[in-house]
């Protein structure tokens, strides 16, 4: 059985030492001093390790069952869900007007990482609700908010997002689900939706589906899509549950992982739906919560990497096999722990340096979302640019980290008993949902990069330059040197797109995926440089545990020396242009 | 359901146009003209696609069951196994004196790739037999060969390899299984072995276990290990089956993939065993068949990548989503097939260029094994050097290719119905067994590279140089340029090991994994350069289908432009030395 220890120390480092949350002038941040956030993290960590993590492997084995239209979640999920509701975790960053705790989004992420590491399939039930709550909060009428939000924020009702249909996932302009206007102002929703996470389950009294559908006679394609609220049980004016609505779960998807979460085929058969937001503006409504949703998936990738790494490190310190080539480290034992072997360490350092760097990037991104919510347009532009990077890079690397951790265990990593293979299977979906990572790269290069004349990209470059200018010391050279070089590669790639993309759009699009990874490395490089600066300052000031700062510096130096040079490879691929990628006729594949 | 089309055209290209098998002076090669090998491939391809592939998904779902000590394989496996025996496939490259067909090992690999693509879990039953047959053939007495080989070559008995114990896998010096000499010259074998593939099953009348054990009083560590034959049923002098031996299956491992293959815990309880080869020389006996076994696992990785790629390409040509940014390609349909999108193509080209390059490398390696068997010492030295590269690189990249193919399918790739996720799960074990890829890299850098004063490595460099010298034309520059550069990176890495490794062994070992990948890329670069040369010659001569040669050239150019530059990244990591990898105290992980 795998174990999980909540990394509260490291999260607290990022929140307080790196991001200085307690000093932020943003609304809702005044209370977030070190004592308070430590307390929140401790509580969440306890719930994650004591309640959620023990259900993870069992939930994977048992999975969900569809019985007479009802989905039964794995044993223990109902009790755990109640504990999450009772702790007020679902509404952590929700509007206090509807029962939320009003904390910033970054706290939701800090806590969320631990919940996802402990039990990703379980946490998705509330994760999906979070998206639906945001949508209703941002676009619902006052009456809709009053009707749905208090119950959803408390967790007694959950929410879903219904986008995909059998013939369309990415290309939503093709959706066929129809919404026919009724005399009472409601709509009759008819169609089939697939891959609906938590579409049906036994954890809550009601499920509030948010459904994309087309009102007949509207514009073609994505411009004719509207968003609807379709409750599983209709809700009376007094908030009481009424008739069962015409929405049913037609089947559960059998899949590679996240077996504890019900992935549903949903049938809408003239179900009563209520328009939310403006008619035909459903895509816009969806997009307003896209940054949060995508950052949340990036965090899932990171979280799976994090728990996998922990188990790999524990195994490597425990398993005795072979001898340290420079001399036995455990001479009285039959062999040395495998952590003495350089190649085992190489794998562990790759895992550790990604997890800590990625954590910093995700939480920094979350503070940008908080700033954007507070009206900071520069933060809004920057996080829009960074969102596909955070989603794509953290999920690709999170999966890779889980695979590396599995490899640390050798044969044991392939067996179910050790649990590493579940982290790999669960992490795999994060590269796909909320827009595949290929779609993220398209969004990055075709939309985000050129937005506002490249303003946000320029701001990132300026941020790197300023940091390097302000930290000229020799002790920072191992960080600023590689960071400058990575940033130069990123600039060169952007320049290549600018020069070639106007002549041939495929030249830029053939390099979009490599650009996302190039950017991801540069962003992690910036995070590590910032963490190094803080660590050196703390060491100099004699604050805290020197071993913590020294480990941080050593881990950062590994990332700069061994991982950041990947930017040159991505640049080489990008500048090779479209020809190698596009030369073959489709028939030749 | 995934599909599989046997890639006989491409395998035939490698065998005849690239490796010129029909012209080889090696023993047993005289018959291998184009017509004959085409016929063999057609027959094997038919068996793979019509019999083995249809059982793959079902075998994964059903798995194996242990019932009263007997393992039941999935439905249909018995019939399929009989078909494989009837076709004479198990003994394809075995000694005709024992009923084999006497073909070279390369033909076994060419056929094996298809069998593994079609159904990896199933094919392992005969794959393990193959290793045991080789061991008995190489080290058994005449009487042992006469007793066991005819039945094993025919497939009515199968074989296993028993190495791992709960506390040791890589470090076999620690094994505890005991072999106590008996008065009749046999040994009583007692101990527990784990992760024994095909350790027990219902496909054959008897199972011949090859077991590593220690004779009490022998030398410590690996120098005191001997190899024993332990049949499930003892065999009478007339070849008839006698008493059940004291070896039983104590349990089946639950694992991530290859569910159709029984991974057994084996209990030896005073079982009767017969020494094979010399006393205390069991490791040496195991090592003589290591090259074949490891190349076979590399081929498994490649084969999973190959079938995954096929399904990804078919999906990409069929799935309609979005529009070609340069203009609609399917204007009458609701959207274009996703193969029009550059990023989808990027993924497919990565898959295709690996699969075709890797196939060439594996089959070239097999011809080196054939040459080594015929007494060619240079070939023996070269394949010893290349074996860890082929095993490690083809399995890492085979898995990566399966993951990429899964990604091409988006959400569908995560569901069981489409079958891609099974290829990913099955491919994952290849990075682990027959020595983890980390152990391969250690073998490469610490043993193979310095062997005989680096003779084999020098031979590889000379081979690259000679090829580039002999092919100076402009039409080859897109291949020889990157190849030279990759070879230079490989030389620089070797030089770094030479200079730093003597002072600090960790400096070389910290770079071993990157060296393996650097070498793998350089080797695939050489393969692509050779394939390009053949393709240009055929085009110039007007032989064959021009579209085939042009596709080969375009695929090769992609590999050289987009994949080969990875050598510089691996070199940068290697030359960063041991410090970044080894700096942290074990406690800090």
HADDOCK unambig.tbl for C-alpha pairs under 7 A between the chains (distance, minus, plus):
assign (segid A and resid 168 and name CA) (segid B and resid 321 and name CA) 6.84 0.50 0.50
assign (segid A and resid 171 and name CA) (segid B and resid 321 and name CA) 5.46 0.50 0.50
assign (segid A and resid 171 and name CA) (segid B and resid 322 and name CA) 5.57 0.50 0.50
assign (segid A and resid 253 and name CA) (segid B and resid 415 and name CA) 6.76 0.50 0.50
assign (segid A and resid 254 and name CA) (segid B and resid 415 and name CA) 5.78 0.50 0.50
assign (segid A and resid 254 and name CA) (segid B and resid 416 and name CA) 5.52 0.50 0.50
assign (segid A and resid 255 and name CA) (segid B and resid 414 and name CA) 5.67 0.50 0.50
assign (segid A and resid 255 and name CA) (segid B and resid 415 and name CA) 4.06 0.50 0.50
assign (segid A and resid 255 and name CA) (segid B and resid 416 and name CA) 4.97 0.50 0.50
assign (segid A and resid 256 and name CA) (segid B and resid 414 and name CA) 5.59 0.50 0.50
assign (segid A and resid 256 and name CA) (segid B and resid 415 and name CA) 6.12 0.50 0.50
assign (segid A and resid 256 and name CA) (segid B and resid 416 and name CA) 6.50 0.50 0.50
assign (segid A and resid 256 and name CA) (segid B and resid 421 and name CA) 6.11 0.50 0.50
assign (segid A and resid 313 and name CA) (segid B and resid 589 and name CA) 6.08 0.50 0.50
assign (segid A and resid 321 and name CA) (segid B and resid 168 and name CA) 6.83 0.50 0.50
assign (segid A and resid 321 and name CA) (segid B and resid 171 and name CA) 5.46 0.50 0.50
assign (segid A and resid 322 and name CA) (segid B and resid 171 and name CA) 5.59 0.50 0.50
assign (segid A and resid 342 and name CA) (segid B and resid 506 and name CA) 6.31 0.50 0.50
assign (segid A and resid 342 and name CA) (segid B and resid 509 and name CA) 5.79 0.50 0.50
assign (segid A and resid 342 and name CA) (segid B and resid 510 and name CA) 4.97 0.50 0.50
assign (segid A and resid 342 and name CA) (segid B and resid 581 and name CA) 6.91 0.50 0.50
assign (segid A and resid 342 and name CA) (segid B and resid 582 and name CA) 6.85 0.50 0.50
assign (segid A and resid 343 and name CA) (segid B and resid 438 and name CA) 6.34 0.50 0.50
assign (segid A and resid 343 and name CA) (segid B and resid 509 and name CA) 6.53 0.50 0.50
assign (segid A and resid 343 and name CA) (segid B and resid 510 and name CA) 5.68 0.50 0.50
assign (segid A and resid 343 and name CA) (segid B and resid 513 and name CA) 6.98 0.50 0.50
assign (segid A and resid 345 and name CA) (segid B and resid 581 and name CA) 6.28 0.50 0.50
assign (segid A and resid 345 and name CA) (segid B and resid 582 and name CA) 6.99 0.50 0.50
assign (segid A and resid 346 and name CA) (segid B and resid 510 and name CA) 6.70 0.50 0.50
assign (segid A and resid 346 and name CA) (segid B and resid 581 and name CA) 5.56 0.50 0.50
assign (segid A and resid 349 and name CA) (segid B and resid 581 and name CA) 6.69 0.50 0.50
assign (segid A and resid 410 and name CA) (segid B and resid 432 and name CA) 5.77 0.50 0.50
assign (segid A and resid 410 and name CA) (segid B and resid 436 and name CA) 6.42 0.50 0.50
assign (segid A and resid 411 and name CA) (segid B and resid 432 and name CA) 6.04 0.50 0.50
assign (segid A and resid 411 and name CA) (segid B and resid 433 and name CA) 6.92 0.50 0.50
assign (segid A and resid 414 and name CA) (segid B and resid 255 and name CA) 5.68 0.50 0.50
assign (segid A and resid 414 and name CA) (segid B and resid 256 and name CA) 5.60 0.50 0.50
assign (segid A and resid 414 and name CA) (segid B and resid 429 and name CA) 6.65 0.50 0.50
assign (segid A and resid 415 and name CA) (segid B and resid 253 and name CA) 6.77 0.50 0.50
assign (segid A and resid 415 and name CA) (segid B and resid 254 and name CA) 5.79 0.50 0.50
assign (segid A and resid 415 and name CA) (segid B and resid 255 and name CA) 4.06 0.50 0.50
assign (segid A and resid 415 and name CA) (segid B and resid 256 and name CA) 6.12 0.50 0.50
assign (segid A and resid 416 and name CA) (segid B and resid 254 and name CA) 5.54 0.50 0.50
assign (segid A and resid 416 and name CA) (segid B and resid 255 and name CA) 4.98 0.50 0.50
assign (segid A and resid 416 and name CA) (segid B and resid 256 and name CA) 6.51 0.50 0.50
assign (segid A and resid 421 and name CA) (segid B and resid 256 and name CA) 6.12 0.50 0.50
assign (segid A and resid 429 and name CA) (segid B and resid 414 and name CA) 6.66 0.50 0.50
assign (segid A and resid 432 and name CA) (segid B and resid 410 and name CA) 5.77 0.50 0.50
assign (segid A and resid 432 and name CA) (segid B and resid 411 and name CA) 6.05 0.50 0.50
assign (segid A and resid 433 and name CA) (segid B and resid 411 and name CA) 6.94 0.50 0.50
assign (segid A and resid 436 and name CA) (segid B and resid 410 and name CA) 6.42 0.50 0.50
assign (segid A and resid 438 and name CA) (segid B and resid 343 and name CA) 6.34 0.50 0.50
assign (segid A and resid 506 and name CA) (segid B and resid 342 and name CA) 6.30 0.50 0.50
assign (segid A and resid 509 and name CA) (segid B and resid 342 and name CA) 5.79 0.50 0.50
assign (segid A and resid 509 and name CA) (segid B and resid 343 and name CA) 6.53 0.50 0.50
assign (segid A and resid 510 and name CA) (segid B and resid 342 and name CA) 4.96 0.50 0.50
assign (segid A and resid 510 and name CA) (segid B and resid 343 and name CA) 5.67 0.50 0.50
assign (segid A and resid 510 and name CA) (segid B and resid 346 and name CA) 6.69 0.50 0.50
assign (segid A and resid 513 and name CA) (segid B and resid 343 and name CA) 6.98 0.50 0.50
assign (segid A and resid 551 and name CA) (segid B and resid 584 and name CA) 6.35 0.50 0.50
assign (segid A and resid 551 and name CA) (segid B and resid 588 and name CA) 6.42 0.50 0.50
assign (segid A and resid 554 and name CA) (segid B and resid 580 and name CA) 6.90 0.50 0.50
assign (segid A and resid 554 and name CA) (segid B and resid 583 and name CA) 6.29 0.50 0.50
assign (segid A and resid 554 and name CA) (segid B and resid 584 and name CA) 6.45 0.50 0.50
assign (segid A and resid 557 and name CA) (segid B and resid 580 and name CA) 6.28 0.50 0.50
assign (segid A and resid 558 and name CA) (segid B and resid 580 and name CA) 4.63 0.50 0.50
assign (segid A and resid 558 and name CA) (segid B and resid 581 and name CA) 6.52 0.50 0.50
assign (segid A and resid 561 and name CA) (segid B and resid 573 and name CA) 6.96 0.50 0.50
assign (segid A and resid 561 and name CA) (segid B and resid 576 and name CA) 6.38 0.50 0.50
assign (segid A and resid 562 and name CA) (segid B and resid 573 and name CA) 4.97 0.50 0.50
assign (segid A and resid 565 and name CA) (segid B and resid 569 and name CA) 6.24 0.50 0.50
assign (segid A and resid 566 and name CA) (segid B and resid 569 and name CA) 6.01 0.50 0.50
assign (segid A and resid 569 and name CA) (segid B and resid 565 and name CA) 6.25 0.50 0.50
assign (segid A and resid 569 and name CA) (segid B and resid 566 and name CA) 6.01 0.50 0.50
assign (segid A and resid 569 and name CA) (segid B and resid 569 and name CA) 6.56 0.50 0.50
assign (segid A and resid 573 and name CA) (segid B and resid 561 and name CA) 6.97 0.50 0.50
assign (segid A and resid 573 and name CA) (segid B and resid 562 and name CA) 4.97 0.50 0.50
assign (segid A and resid 576 and name CA) (segid B and resid 561 and name CA) 6.38 0.50 0.50
assign (segid A and resid 580 and name CA) (segid B and resid 554 and name CA) 6.90 0.50 0.50
assign (segid A and resid 580 and name CA) (segid B and resid 557 and name CA) 6.28 0.50 0.50
assign (segid A and resid 580 and name CA) (segid B and resid 558 and name CA) 4.65 0.50 0.50
assign (segid A and resid 581 and name CA) (segid B and resid 342 and name CA) 6.91 0.50 0.50
assign (segid A and resid 581 and name CA) (segid B and resid 345 and name CA) 6.29 0.50 0.50
assign (segid A and resid 581 and name CA) (segid B and resid 346 and name CA) 5.56 0.50 0.50
assign (segid A and resid 581 and name CA) (segid B and resid 349 and name CA) 6.69 0.50 0.50
assign (segid A and resid 581 and name CA) (segid B and resid 558 and name CA) 6.53 0.50 0.50
assign (segid A and resid 582 and name CA) (segid B and resid 342 and name CA) 6.84 0.50 0.50
assign (segid A and resid 582 and name CA) (segid B and resid 345 and name CA) 6.97 0.50 0.50
assign (segid A and resid 583 and name CA) (segid B and resid 554 and name CA) 6.29 0.50 0.50
assign (segid A and resid 584 and name CA) (segid B and resid 551 and name CA) 6.38 0.50 0.50
assign (segid A and resid 584 and name CA) (segid B and resid 554 and name CA) 6.47 0.50 0.50
assign (segid A and resid 588 and name CA) (segid B and resid 551 and name CA) 6.43 0.50 0.50
assign (segid A and resid 589 and name CA) (segid B and resid 313 and name CA) 6.08 0.50 0.50
